[in-house]
Amino acid sequence: MAVQKSKPSRSKRNMRRMHDVIKQHTFSIDKISGETHIRHHMTLKGYYKGKKIF
């Protein structure tokens, strides 16, 4: 069984836990409709990169 040689520091522990943080989405404004949307997602009206998808 693996046994650690020394106790990990608070810094190393916190660096490991940074991947568990819930991050807030980055929003963009569509060129055509002017609607706010999550980056790399289409708007509610169906626009993506200024083109009508649906």
mmCIF file of the N, C-alpha and C atoms, coordinates in Angstrom:
data_MODEL
# 
_entry.id   MODEL 
# 
loop_
_atom_site.group_PDB 
_atom_site.id 
_atom_site.type_symbol 
_atom_site.label_atom_id 
_atom_site.label_alt_id 
_atom_site.label_comp_id 
_atom_site.label_asym_id 
_atom_site.label_entity_id 
_atom_site.label_seq_id 
_atom_site.pdbx_PDB_ins_code 
_atom_site.Cartn_x 
_atom_site.Cartn_y 
_atom_site.Cartn_z 
_atom_site.occupancy 
_atom_site.B_iso_or_equiv 
_atom_site.pdbx_formal_charge 
_atom_site.auth_seq_id 
_atom_site.auth_comp_id 
_atom_site.auth_asym_id 
_atom_site.auth_atom_id 
_atom_site.pdbx_PDB_model_num 
ATOM 1   N N  . MET A 1 1  ? 0.835   -1.173 0.000   1.00 0.00 ? 1  MET A N  1 
ATOM 2   C CA . MET A 1 1  ? 0.000   0.000  0.000   1.00 0.00 ? 1  MET A CA 1 
ATOM 3   C C  . MET A 1 1  ? 0.889   1.249  0.000   1.00 0.00 ? 1  MET A C  1 
ATOM 4   N N  . ALA A 1 2  ? 0.493   2.264  -0.752  1.00 0.00 ? 2  ALA A N  1 
ATOM 5   C CA . ALA A 1 2  ? 1.293   3.482  -0.853  1.00 0.00 ? 2  ALA A CA 1 
ATOM 6   C C  . ALA A 1 2  ? 1.170   4.321  0.413   1.00 0.00 ? 2  ALA A C  1 
ATOM 7   N N  . VAL A 1 3  ? 2.304   4.807  0.895   1.00 0.00 ? 3  VAL A N  1 
ATOM 8   C CA . VAL A 1 3  ? 2.342   5.669  2.076   1.00 0.00 ? 3  VAL A CA 1 
ATOM 9   C C  . VAL A 1 3  ? 3.129   6.917  1.704   1.00 0.00 ? 3  VAL A C  1 
ATOM 10  N N  . GLN A 1 4  ? 2.556   8.082  1.973   1.00 0.00 ? 4  GLN A N  1 
ATOM 11  C CA . GLN A 1 4  ? 3.233   9.329  1.627   1.00 0.00 ? 4  GLN A CA 1 
ATOM 12  C C  . GLN A 1 4  ? 4.443   9.564  2.524   1.00 0.00 ? 4  GLN A C  1 
ATOM 13  N N  . LYS A 1 5  ? 5.477   10.175 1.962   1.00 0.00 ? 5  LYS A N  1 
ATOM 14  C CA . LYS A 1 5  ? 6.694   10.454 2.733   1.00 0.00 ? 5  LYS A CA 1 
ATOM 15  C C  . LYS A 1 5  ? 6.517   11.682 3.610   1.00 0.00 ? 5  LYS A C  1 
ATOM 16  N N  . SER A 1 6  ? 5.771   12.663 3.111   1.00 0.00 ? 6  SER A N  1 
ATOM 17  C CA . SER A 1 6  ? 5.542   13.874 3.903   1.00 0.00 ? 6  SER A CA 1 
ATOM 18  C C  . SER A 1 6  ? 4.144   14.411 3.607   1.00 0.00 ? 6  SER A C  1 
ATOM 19  N N  . LYS A 1 7  ? 3.633   15.220 4.520   1.00 0.00 ? 7  LYS A N  1 
ATOM 20  C CA . LYS A 1 7  ? 2.295   15.788 4.391   1.00 0.00 ? 7  LYS A CA 1 
ATOM 21  C C  . LYS A 1 7  ? 2.294   16.853 3.287   1.00 0.00 ? 7  LYS A C  1 
ATOM 22  N N  . PRO A 1 8  ? 1.333   16.780 2.354   1.00 0.00 ? 8  PRO A N  1 
ATOM 23  C CA . PRO A 1 8  ? 1.257   17.810 1.310   1.00 0.00 ? 8  PRO A CA 1 
ATOM 24  C C  . PRO A 1 8  ? 0.936   19.181 1.918   1.00 0.00 ? 8  PRO A C  1 
ATOM 25  N N  . SER A 1 9  ? 1.527   20.217 1.379   1.00 0.00 ? 9  SER A N  1 
ATOM 26  C CA . SER A 1 9  ? 1.307   21.570 1.899   1.00 0.00 ? 9  SER A CA 1 
ATOM 27  C C  . SER A 1 9  ? -0.108  22.054 1.554   1.00 0.00 ? 9  SER A C  1 
ATOM 28  N N  . ARG A 1 10 ? -0.543  23.109 2.223   1.00 0.00 ? 10 ARG A N  1 
ATOM 29  C CA . ARG A 1 10 ? -1.854  23.702 1.935   1.00 0.00 ? 10 ARG A CA 1 
ATOM 30  C C  . ARG A 1 10 ? -1.910  24.182 0.487   1.00 0.00 ? 10 ARG A C  1 
ATOM 31  N N  . SER A 1 11 ? -0.791  24.690 -0.001  1.00 0.00 ? 11 SER A N  1 
ATOM 32  C CA . SER A 1 11 ? -0.727  25.184 -1.373  1.00 0.00 ? 11 SER A CA 1 
ATOM 33  C C  . SER A 1 11 ? -0.994  24.063 -2.379  1.00 0.00 ? 11 SER A C  1 
ATOM 34  N N  . LYS A 1 12 ? -0.334  22.924 -2.207  1.00 0.00 ? 12 LYS A N  1 
ATOM 35  C CA . LYS A 1 12 ? -0.529  21.794 -3.121  1.00 0.00 ? 12 LYS A CA 1 
ATOM 36  C C  . LYS A 1 12 ? -1.955  21.260 -3.026  1.00 0.00 ? 12 LYS A C  1 
ATOM 37  N N  . ARG A 1 13 ? -2.495  21.188 -1.815  1.00 0.00 ? 13 ARG A N  1 
ATOM 38  C CA . ARG A 1 13 ? -3.868  20.731 -1.620  1.00 0.00 ? 13 ARG A CA 1 
ATOM 39  C C  . ARG A 1 13 ? -4.845  21.643 -2.345  1.00 0.00 ? 13 ARG A C  1 
ATOM 40  N N  . ASN A 1 14 ? -4.663  22.961 -2.206  1.00 0.00 ? 14 ASN A N  1 
ATOM 41  C CA . ASN A 1 14 ? -5.564  23.921 -2.834  1.00 0.00 ? 14 ASN A CA 1 
ATOM 42  C C  . ASN A 1 14 ? -5.425  23.928 -4.351  1.00 0.00 ? 14 ASN A C  1 
ATOM 43  N N  . MET A 1 15 ? -4.208  23.730 -4.866  1.00 0.00 ? 15 MET A N  1 
ATOM 44  C CA . MET A 1 15 ? -4.013  23.647 -6.320  1.00 0.00 ? 15 MET A CA 1 
ATOM 45  C C  . MET A 1 15 ? -4.757  22.445 -6.892  1.00 0.00 ? 15 MET A C  1 
ATOM 46  N N  . ARG A 1 16 ? -4.743  21.341 -6.177  1.00 0.00 ? 16 ARG A N  1 
ATOM 47  C CA . ARG A 1 16 ? -5.452  20.146 -6.617  1.00 0.00 ? 16 ARG A CA 1 
ATOM 48  C C  . ARG A 1 16 ? -6.963  20.385 -6.617  1.00 0.00 ? 16 ARG A C  1 
ATOM 49  N N  . ARG A 1 17 ? -7.462  21.087 -5.633  1.00 0.00 ? 17 ARG A N  1 
ATOM 50  C CA . ARG A 1 17 ? -8.900  21.319 -5.492  1.00 0.00 ? 17 ARG A CA 1 
ATOM 51  C C  . ARG A 1 17 ? -9.435  22.399 -6.437  1.00 0.00 ? 17 ARG A C  1 
ATOM 52  N N  . MET A 1 18 ? -8.586  23.168 -7.067  1.00 0.00 ? 18 MET A N  1 
ATOM 53  C CA . MET A 1 18 ? -9.039  24.227 -7.970  1.00 0.00 ? 18 MET A CA 1 
ATOM 54  C C  . MET A 1 18 ? -9.846  23.682 -9.144  1.00 0.00 ? 18 MET A C  1 
ATOM 55  N N  . HIS A 1 19 ? -9.647  22.417 -9.508  1.00 0.00 ? 19 HIS A N  1 
ATOM 56  C CA . HIS A 1 19 ? -10.396 21.820 -10.613 1.00 0.00 ? 19 HIS A CA 1 
ATOM 57  C C  . HIS A 1 19 ? -11.834 21.516 -10.217 1.00 0.00 ? 19 HIS A C  1 
ATOM 58  N N  . ASP A 1 20 ? -12.143 21.524 -8.935  1.00 0.00 ? 20 ASP A N  1 
ATOM 59  C CA . ASP A 1 20 ? -13.490 21.229 -8.456  1.00 0.00 ? 20 ASP A CA 1 
ATOM 60  C C  . ASP A 1 20 ? -14.352 22.481 -8.330  1.00 0.00 ? 20 ASP A C  1 
ATOM 61  N N  . VAL A 1 21 ? -13.773 23.650 -8.585  1.00 0.00 ? 21 VAL A N  1 
ATOM 62  C CA . VAL A 1 21 ? -14.489 24.909 -8.426  1.00 0.00 ? 21 VAL A CA 1 
ATOM 63  C C  . VAL A 1 21 ? -15.532 25.049 -9.529  1.00 0.00 ? 21 VAL A C  1 
ATOM 64  N N  . ILE A 1 22 ? -16.713 25.540 -9.178  1.00 0.00 ? 22 ILE A N  1 
ATOM 65  C CA . ILE A 1 22 ? -17.752 25.802 -10.175 1.00 0.00 ? 22 ILE A CA 1 
ATOM 66  C C  . ILE A 1 22 ? -17.459 27.165 -10.789 1.00 0.00 ? 22 ILE A C  1 
ATOM 67  N N  . LYS A 1 23 ? -17.247 27.187 -12.095 1.00 0.00 ? 23 LYS A N  1 
ATOM 68  C CA . LYS A 1 23 ? -16.880 28.419 -12.784 1.00 0.00 ? 23 LYS A CA 1 
ATOM 69  C C  . LYS A 1 23 ? -18.108 29.038 -13.444 1.00 0.00 ? 23 LYS A C  1 
ATOM 70  N N  . GLN A 1 24 ? -18.102 30.352 -13.527 1.00 0.00 ? 24 GLN A N  1 
ATOM 71  C CA . GLN A 1 24 ? -19.194 31.063 -14.158 1.00 0.00 ? 24 GLN A CA 1 
ATOM 72  C C  . GLN A 1 24 ? -18.967 31.101 -15.671 1.00 0.00 ? 24 GLN A C  1 
ATOM 73  N N  . HIS A 1 25 ? -20.047 30.993 -16.442 1.00 0.00 ? 25 HIS A N  1 
ATOM 74  C CA . HIS A 1 25 ? -19.944 31.006 -17.896 1.00 0.00 ? 25 HIS A CA 1 
ATOM 75  C C  . HIS A 1 25 ? -19.530 32.386 -18.403 1.00 0.00 ? 25 HIS A C  1 
ATOM 76  N N  . THR A 1 26 ? -18.833 32.393 -19.538 1.00 0.00 ? 26 THR A N  1 
ATOM 77  C CA . THR A 1 26 ? -18.487 33.633 -20.219 1.00 0.00 ? 26 THR A CA 1 
ATOM 78  C C  . THR A 1 26 ? -19.570 33.913 -21.253 1.00 0.00 ? 26 THR A C  1 
ATOM 79  N N  . PHE A 1 27 ? -20.108 35.117 -21.242 1.00 0.00 ? 27 PHE A N  1 
ATOM 80  C CA . PHE A 1 27 ? -21.193 35.461 -22.152 1.00 0.00 ? 27 PHE A CA 1 
ATOM 81  C C  . PHE A 1 27 ? -20.688 36.306 -23.311 1.00 0.00 ? 27 PHE A C  1 
ATOM 82  N N  . SER A 1 28 ? -21.363 36.160 -24.445 1.00 0.00 ? 28 SER A N  1 
ATOM 83  C CA . SER A 1 28 ? -21.063 36.943 -25.638 1.00 0.00 ? 28 SER A CA 1 
ATOM 84  C C  . SER A 1 28 ? -22.354 37.547 -26.161 1.00 0.00 ? 28 SER A C  1 
ATOM 85  N N  . ILE A 1 29 ? -22.222 38.526 -27.048 1.00 0.00 ? 29 ILE A N  1 
ATOM 86  C CA . ILE A 1 29 ? -23.382 39.149 -27.682 1.00 0.00 ? 29 ILE A CA 1 
ATOM 87  C C  . ILE A 1 29 ? -23.359 38.780 -29.156 1.00 0.00 ? 29 ILE A C  1 
ATOM 88  N N  . ASP A 1 30 ? -24.485 38.254 -29.646 1.00 0.00 ? 30 ASP A N  1 
ATOM 89  C CA . ASP A 1 30 ? -24.586 37.849 -31.050 1.00 0.00 ? 30 ASP A CA 1 
ATOM 90  C C  . ASP A 1 30 ? -24.536 39.077 -31.961 1.00 0.00 ? 30 ASP A C  1 
ATOM 91  N N  . LYS A 1 31 ? -23.856 38.936 -33.114 1.00 0.00 ? 31 LYS A N  1 
ATOM 92  C CA . LYS A 1 31 ? -23.677 40.055 -34.044 1.00 0.00 ? 31 LYS A CA 1 
ATOM 93  C C  . LYS A 1 31 ? -25.002 40.506 -34.665 1.00 0.00 ? 31 LYS A C  1 
ATOM 94  N N  . ILE A 1 32 ? -25.834 39.556 -35.058 1.00 0.00 ? 32 ILE A N  1 
ATOM 95  C CA . ILE A 1 32 ? -27.062 39.865 -35.789 1.00 0.00 ? 32 ILE A CA 1 
ATOM 96  C C  . ILE A 1 32 ? -28.208 40.249 -34.855 1.00 0.00 ? 32 ILE A C  1 
ATOM 97  N N  . SER A 1 33 ? -28.535 39.354 -33.923 1.00 0.00 ? 33 SER A N  1 
ATOM 98  C CA . SER A 1 33 ? -29.705 39.578 -33.067 1.00 0.00 ? 33 SER A CA 1 
ATOM 99  C C  . SER A 1 33 ? -29.403 40.466 -31.869 1.00 0.00 ? 33 SER A C  1 
ATOM 100 N N  . GLY A 1 34 ? -28.129 40.596 -31.490 1.00 0.00 ? 34 GLY A N  1 
ATOM 101 C CA . GLY A 1 34 ? -27.768 41.393 -30.323 1.00 0.00 ? 34 GLY A CA 1 
ATOM 102 C C  . GLY A 1 34 ? -28.105 40.711 -29.011 1.00 0.00 ? 34 GLY A C  1 
ATOM 103 N N  . GLU A 1 35 ? -28.435 39.435 -29.082 1.00 0.00 ? 35 GLU A N  1 
ATOM 104 C CA . GLU A 1 35 ? -28.837 38.665 -27.907 1.00 0.00 ? 35 GLU A CA 1 
ATOM 105 C C  . GLU A 1 35 ? -27.612 38.131 -27.163 1.00 0.00 ? 35 GLU A C  1 
ATOM 106 N N  . THR A 1 36 ? -27.700 38.076 -25.839 1.00 0.00 ? 36 THR A N  1 
ATOM 107 C CA . THR A 1 36 ? -26.619 37.539 -25.016 1.00 0.00 ? 36 THR A CA 1 
ATOM 108 C C  . THR A 1 36 ? -26.724 36.020 -24.979 1.00 0.00 ? 36 THR A C  1 
ATOM 109 N N  . HIS A 1 37 ? -25.572 35.332 -25.088 1.00 0.00 ? 37 HIS A N  1 
ATOM 110 C CA . HIS A 1 37 ? -25.563 33.868 -25.063 1.00 0.00 ? 37 HIS A CA 1 
ATOM 111 C C  . HIS A 1 37 ? -24.246 33.375 -24.489 1.00 0.00 ? 37 HIS A C  1 
ATOM 112 N N  . ILE A 1 38 ? -24.224 32.098 -24.100 1.00 0.00 ? 38 ILE A N  1 
ATOM 113 C CA . ILE A 1 38 ? -23.002 31.470 -23.612 1.00 0.00 ? 38 ILE A CA 1 
ATOM 114 C C  . ILE A 1 38 ? -22.081 31.259 -24.809 1.00 0.00 ? 38 ILE A C  1 
ATOM 115 N N  . ARG A 1 39 ? -20.771 31.478 -24.628 1.00 0.00 ? 39 ARG A N  1 
ATOM 116 C CA . ARG A 1 39 ? -19.819 31.294 -25.732 1.00 0.00 ? 39 ARG A CA 1 
ATOM 117 C C  . ARG A 1 39 ? -19.896 29.874 -26.288 1.00 0.00 ? 39 ARG A C  1 
ATOM 118 N N  . HIS A 1 40 ? -19.752 29.730 -27.586 1.00 0.00 ? 40 HIS A N  1 
ATOM 119 C CA . HIS A 1 40 ? -19.777 28.470 -28.320 1.00 0.00 ? 40 HIS A CA 1 
ATOM 120 C C  . HIS A 1 40 ? -21.133 27.769 -28.236 1.00 0.00 ? 40 HIS A C  1 
ATOM 121 N N  . HIS A 1 41 ? -22.195 28.513 -27.926 1.00 0.00 ? 41 HIS A N  1 
ATOM 122 C CA . HIS A 1 41 ? -23.558 27.993 -27.913 1.00 0.00 ? 41 HIS A CA 1 
ATOM 123 C C  . HIS A 1 41 ? -24.421 28.942 -28.736 1.00 0.00 ? 41 HIS A C  1 
ATOM 124 N N  . MET A 1 42 ? -25.508 28.419 -29.293 1.00 0.00 ? 42 MET A N  1 
ATOM 125 C CA . MET A 1 42 ? -26.396 29.276 -30.065 1.00 0.00 ? 42 MET A CA 1 
ATOM 126 C C  . MET A 1 42 ? -27.306 30.072 -29.131 1.00 0.00 ? 42 MET A C  1 
ATOM 127 N N  . THR A 1 43 ? -27.898 31.148 -29.668 1.00 0.00 ? 43 THR A N  1 
ATOM 128 C CA . THR A 1 43 ? -28.809 31.975 -28.885 1.00 0.00 ? 43 THR A CA 1 
ATOM 129 C C  . THR A 1 43 ? -30.159 31.279 -28.791 1.00 0.00 ? 43 THR A C  1 
ATOM 130 N N  . LEU A 1 44 ? -31.049 31.836 -27.974 1.00 0.00 ? 44 LEU A N  1 
ATOM 131 C CA . LEU A 1 44 ? -32.390 31.262 -27.837 1.00 0.00 ? 44 LEU A CA 1 
ATOM 132 C C  . LEU A 1 44 ? -33.199 31.390 -29.125 1.00 0.00 ? 44 LEU A C  1 
ATOM 133 N N  . LYS A 1 45 ? -32.863 32.372 -29.952 1.00 0.00 ? 45 LYS A N  1 
ATOM 134 C CA . LYS A 1 45 ? -33.560 32.560 -31.227 1.00 0.00 ? 45 LYS A CA 1 
ATOM 135 C C  . LYS A 1 45 ? -32.994 31.683 -32.336 1.00 0.00 ? 45 LYS A C  1 
ATOM 136 N N  . GLY A 1 46 ? -31.924 30.929 -32.068 1.00 0.00 ? 46 GLY A N  1 
ATOM 137 C CA . GLY A 1 46 ? -31.379 29.999 -33.046 1.00 0.00 ? 46 GLY A CA 1 
ATOM 138 C C  . GLY A 1 46 ? -30.214 30.521 -33.862 1.00 0.00 ? 46 GLY A C  1 
ATOM 139 N N  . TYR A 1 47 ? -29.558 31.596 -33.449 1.00 0.00 ? 47 TYR A N  1 
ATOM 140 C CA . TYR A 1 47 ? -28.412 32.137 -34.171 1.00 0.00 ? 47 TYR A CA 1 
ATOM 141 C C  . TYR A 1 47 ? -27.104 31.618 -33.582 1.00 0.00 ? 47 TYR A C  1 
ATOM 142 N N  . TYR A 1 48 ? -26.133 31.341 -34.445 1.00 0.00 ? 48 TYR A N  1 
ATOM 143 C CA . TYR A 1 48 ? -24.791 30.957 -34.015 1.00 0.00 ? 48 TYR A CA 1 
ATOM 144 C C  . TYR A 1 48 ? -23.794 31.578 -34.978 1.00 0.00 ? 48 TYR A C  1 
ATOM 145 N N  . LYS A 1 49 ? -22.862 32.362 -34.464 1.00 0.00 ? 49 LYS A N  1 
ATOM 146 C CA . LYS A 1 49 ? -21.865 33.085 -35.264 1.00 0.00 ? 49 LYS A CA 1 
ATOM 147 C C  . LYS A 1 49 ? -22.531 33.940 -36.346 1.00 0.00 ? 49 LYS A C  1 
ATOM 148 N N  . GLY A 1 50 ? -23.662 34.556 -36.016 1.00 0.00 ? 50 GLY A N  1 
ATOM 149 C CA . GLY A 1 50 ? -24.347 35.452 -36.938 1.00 0.00 ? 50 GLY A CA 1 
ATOM 150 C C  . GLY A 1 50 ? -25.188 34.766 -37.990 1.00 0.00 ? 50 GLY A C  1 
ATOM 151 N N  . LYS A 1 51 ? -25.305 33.435 -37.939 1.00 0.00 ? 51 LYS A N  1 
ATOM 152 C CA . LYS A 1 51 ? -26.097 32.702 -38.926 1.00 0.00 ? 51 LYS A CA 1 
ATOM 153 C C  . LYS A 1 51 ? -27.263 32.004 -38.242 1.00 0.00 ? 51 LYS A C  1 
ATOM 154 N N  . LYS A 1 52 ? -28.397 31.922 -38.945 1.00 0.00 ? 52 LYS A N  1 
ATOM 155 C CA . LYS A 1 52 ? -29.590 31.259 -38.422 1.00 0.00 ? 52 LYS A CA 1 
ATOM 156 C C  . LYS A 1 52 ? -29.407 29.750 -38.560 1.00 0.00 ? 52 LYS A C  1 
ATOM 157 N N  . ILE A 1 53 ? -29.453 29.026 -37.426 1.00 0.00 ? 53 ILE A N  1 
ATOM 158 C CA . ILE A 1 53 ? -29.264 27.578 -37.436 1.00 0.00 ? 53 ILE A CA 1 
ATOM 159 C C  . ILE A 1 53 ? -30.613 26.861 -37.465 1.00 0.00 ? 53 ILE A C  1 
ATOM 160 N N  . PHE A 1 54 ? -31.532 27.316 -36.618 1.00 0.00 ? 54 PHE A N  1 
ATOM 161 C CA . PHE A 1 54 ? -32.871 26.697 -36.569 1.00 0.00 ? 54 PHE A CA 1 
ATOM 162 C C  . PHE A 1 54 ? -33.919 27.665 -37.014 1.00 0.00 ? 54 PHE A C  1 
# 
